């Protein structure tokens, strides 16, 4: 296949740095029932994708084969975090051949600069992707609050530009986004408290709880903004827990996402080493289905 030299394989650090829809909101229809296997609210059937960083080593060795295995598990789509030197056209063909959708790309802030935005939009248009999600921001300067406010300003600008191309832009959380700065301000609130409703809040349930945050509270605080949500487990007692085996209040997460959250995709991400990566994402999908049974 013809390769795109501008989208190469990425290291872990690079993955984190790289790599308008309907926001109709209905009233919350029930608070769920804790972390059991039974939901008490009116369910919406949402497609489920996988973040390909979960199987990055396999993708680096054989991207078409890995995506075929993902499809065989029953996933509906994939979210990219790097393109392994494949062109957008070739990636789209791989997805189409396997009946999968692109449910997002993790793309670095630099790819959304004025100089690079047109190319990024073109690449994602070919992929059939409308979710441009920045995966990692962590200001290291002496004025982090001002840096987060500057990021908010840029996201607001982007949120005015990309809808003309059928896209939205947003940010994905990590634990540090919930650590209060000096003065008590929380980066997640600085960013989403100063951006418009069309900037997507990509909650990652496990990362949020790892940072001491409450994913349900944040989903409720910013309704209609969680178009895509990462499903990841968190446990205080079992570092190897995968979806359904830890402390995430899944029923409450699903209830908020499917009523006031505006969620259009669930995306499973699993980074622990307890299982081989392909086995891990297969088990996560099976456990998700048990939670929704």
C-alpha positions in Angstrom: 0.0 0.0 0.0 1.0 3.6 -0.6 2.2 5.1 2.6 1.9 8.6 4.0 5.3 9.6 5.3 3.8 12.4 7.4 2.0 9.9 9.7 4.6 7.6 11.2 4.7 5.1 14.1 4.8 6.9 17.4 6.3 6.4 20.8 4.2 6.3 24.0 5.0 9.9 24.7 4.4 10.9 21.1 1.0 9.0 21.1 -0.1 11.1 24.1 1.1 14.3 22.4 -0.2 13.4 18.9 -2.4 11.5 17.8 -21.9 20.0 14.5 -23.3 17.0 16.0 -26.6 16.9 17.9 -26.3 17.9 21.6 -30.0 17.3 22.4 -30.3 16.8 26.1 -33.1 15.0 27.8 -33.8 14.9 31.6 -31.9 12.3 33.6 -34.1 9.2 33.7 -32.8 7.5 36.8 -29.6 7.3 38.7 -28.6 3.8 37.9 -27.9 1.1 40.5 -24.3 1.3 41.4 -21.7 -1.0 39.8 -23.9 -4.0 39.3 -24.7 -5.9 36.0 -28.2 -4.4 35.6 -29.3 -1.0 34.4 -32.5 0.7 35.5 -32.7 3.5 33.0 -34.0 3.6 29.4 -31.0 2.4 27.4 -29.8 3.7 24.1 -27.9 1.4 21.9 -24.6 3.1 21.2 -21.9 1.9 18.9 -18.7 0.7 20.6 -15.2 1.4 19.3 -11.7 0.7 20.5 -8.8 3.0 20.9 -6.0 1.4 18.8 -3.4 2.5 21.3 -4.6 -0.5 23.3 -3.1 -2.8 20.6 -0.3 -0.6 19.4 2.4 -3.3 19.2 0.1 -5.4 17.1 -0.8 -2.5 14.9 2.9 -1.8 14.3 3.4 -5.3 13.1 0.3 -5.8 11.1 -2.3 -3.0 11.0 -4.7 -4.6 8.5 -4.6 -7.9 10.3 -5.1 -6.3 13.7 -8.1 -4.2 12.5 -9.6 -7.4 11.0 -9.3 -9.1 14.4 -10.9 -6.1 16.1 -13.8 -6.3 13.7 -14.2 -10.0 14.3 -14.6 -9.3 18.0 -17.7 -7.3 17.3 -16.4 -3.7 17.6 -18.2 -1.1 15.5 -15.3 1.3 15.0 -11.7 2.3 15.8 -10.1 5.5 17.2 -6.7 6.1 15.8 -3.6 7.3 17.7 -1.1 7.3 14.9 -1.3 5.9 11.4 1.7 3.6 11.0 2.8 5.3 7.8 -0.5 4.4 6.0 -2.2 7.0 3.9 -5.7 8.1 4.8 -7.0 6.4 1.6 -5.5 3.1 2.6 -6.7 3.4 6.1 -10.2 4.0 4.9 -10.1 1.0 2.7 -9.0 -1.2 5.6 -11.9 0.1 7.6 -14.4 -0.4 4.8 -13.1 -3.9 4.1 -13.9 -4.8 7.7 -17.2 -2.9 8.0 -15.8 -0.5 10.6 -16.2 3.2 11.2 -13.5 5.7 12.3 -14.9 7.0 15.6 -12.1 9.4 16.2 -8.5 10.4 15.9 -6.2 11.4 18.7 -4.3 14.2 17.0 -1.7 16.5 18.6 -2.4 20.2 19.1 0.2 21.1 16.4 -1.9 19.3 13.8 -4.7 21.8 14.5 -2.5 24.9 14.1 -3.4 27.3 11.3 -0.6 26.0 9.2 -1.6 22.3 9.5 -5.4 22.5 10.0 -6.3 22.1 6.3 -4.2 19.0 5.9 -5.6 17.5 9.1 -9.2 18.1 7.9 -8.4 16.6 4.5 -6.9 13.5 6.1 -9.9 13.0 8.5 -12.4 13.7 5.7 -11.0 10.7 3.8 -11.0 8.6 6.9 -14.7 9.5 7.4 -13.9 10.8 10.9 -15.6 13.8 12.5 -14.0 13.7 16.0 -10.7 15.5 16.2 -9.5 14.9 19.8 -6.3 16.2 21.4 -5.0 13.5 23.7 -2.6 15.3 25.9 -1.9 18.8 27.2 0.2 19.5 30.2 1.6 23.1 30.6 5.0 23.1 32.2 5.5 26.8 32.4 5.3 29.1 35.5 1.7 30.1 34.7 -0.3 26.9 34.0 -3.7 28.5 34.5 -2.9 31.1 31.8 -1.7 28.3 29.6 -5.0 26.4 30.0 -6.9 29.5 29.3 -4.9 30.0 26.1 -5.7 26.4 25.1 -9.4 27.1 25.8 -9.2 30.1 23.5 -7.7 28.0 20.7 -10.3 25.3 21.1 -13.1 27.9 20.8 -11.5 29.2 17.6 -11.3 25.6 16.2 -14.9 24.9 17.2 -15.9 27.7 14.9 -13.8 26.4 12.0 -14.3 22.7 11.8 -18.1 22.3 11.7 -18.1 23.5 8.1 -16.3 20.2 7.4 -18.7 18.1 9.5 -16.3 17.8 12.3 -15.9 18.7 16.0 -12.9 19.2 18.1 -12.2 18.2 21.7 -9.9 17.1 24.5 -9.2 13.7 26.1 -8.5 13.5 29.9 -5.6 12.1 31.9 -5.1 12.0 35.6 -3.2 15.2 35.8 -6.1 17.1 34.4 -7.9 16.7 37.7 -5.0 17.7 40.0 -5.7 21.2 41.4 -3.2 23.9 40.6 -1.8 26.3 43.1 -4.9 28.4 44.0 -7.2 25.4 43.7 -8.2 25.6 40.1 -8.7 22.3 38.3 -7.3 22.2 34.7 -10.4 20.2 33.5 -12.7 23.0 34.8 -10.5 25.8 33.5 -10.6 24.3 30.0 -14.3 23.3 29.8 -15.5 26.2 31.9 -14.0 28.6 29.4 -15.0 26.8 26.1 -18.2 26.7 24.3 -20.6 23.8 24.2 -19.3 22.6 20.9 -15.9 21.7 22.3 -16.1 18.0 23.0 -15.2 16.7 26.5 -13.8 13.2 25.9 -14.1 11.7 29.4 -12.0 8.7 30.2 -13.6 7.1 33.2 -10.4 5.4 34.5 -8.1 8.3 33.9 -10.5 10.6 35.7 -10.7 8.4 38.8 -7.0 7.8 38.7 -6.6 11.6 39.1 -9.1 11.8 42.0 -12.0 13.0 39.8 -15.6 11.8 39.6 -16.5 11.0 36.0 -20.3 11.0 36.7 -20.1 14.4 38.3 -18.2 15.9 35.4 -20.5 14.3 32.8 -23.4 15.9 34.6 -21.6 19.3 35.0 -21.0 19.6 31.3 -24.1 18.1 29.7 -24.2 17.5 26.0 -20.5 17.7 25.5 -19.4 14.0 25.9 -19.9 12.9 22.3 -17.3 10.2 22.7 -16.4 8.6 26.0 -13.6 6.3 26.9 -14.6 3.3 29.0 -11.7 2.3 31.2 -11.8 0.6 34.6 -10.4 1.9 37.9 -9.9 0.0 41.1 -8.3 1.0 44.4 -7.7 -2.7 45.3 -7.1 -4.5 42.0 -4.6 -2.9 39.6 -5.4 -5.5 37.0 -9.1 -4.9 36.9 -10.7 -4.5 33.5 -14.2 -3.2 32.7 -16.7 -4.4 35.1 -14.2 -5.6 37.7 -13.5 -2.4 39.6 -14.9 0.8 41.1 -16.3 2.7 38.1 -20.1 3.2 38.7 -20.9 1.9 35.3 -24.7 2.1 35.5 -24.5 5.8 36.5 -22.0 6.5 33.7 -24.2 4.9 31.1 -27.3 6.6 32.4 -25.8 10.1 32.2 -24.1 9.4 28.8 -27.3 8.1 27.3 -29.6 10.8 28.7 -28.0 14.2 29.1 -24.4 13.5 27.9 -25.1 13.6 24.2 -22.8 10.5 23.8 -22.6 9.0 20.3 -19.8 6.5 20.8 -18.3 4.5 23.6 -14.6 3.8 23.1 -12.9 1.0 25.0 -9.2 1.6 25.9 -7.2 -0.9 27.9 -3.5 -0.4 28.7 -2.8 -2.9 31.5 -0.3 -5.7 30.9 -2.2 -8.5 32.7 -3.6 -9.9 29.4 -2.2 -10.0 25.9 -3.5 -6.8 24.2 -5.9 -8.4 21.8 -7.2 -10.7 24.5 -7.7 -7.7 26.8 -9.8 -5.7 24.4 -11.9 -8.8 23.6 -12.5 -9.4 27.3 -13.4 -5.7 27.8 -16.0 -5.9 25.1 -17.5 -9.1 26.5 -17.6 -7.5 30.0 -19.2 -4.4 28.5 -21.9 -6.6 27.0 -22.5 -8.2 30.4 -22.9 -4.8 32.0 -25.6 -4.0 29.4 -27.4 -7.3 29.4 
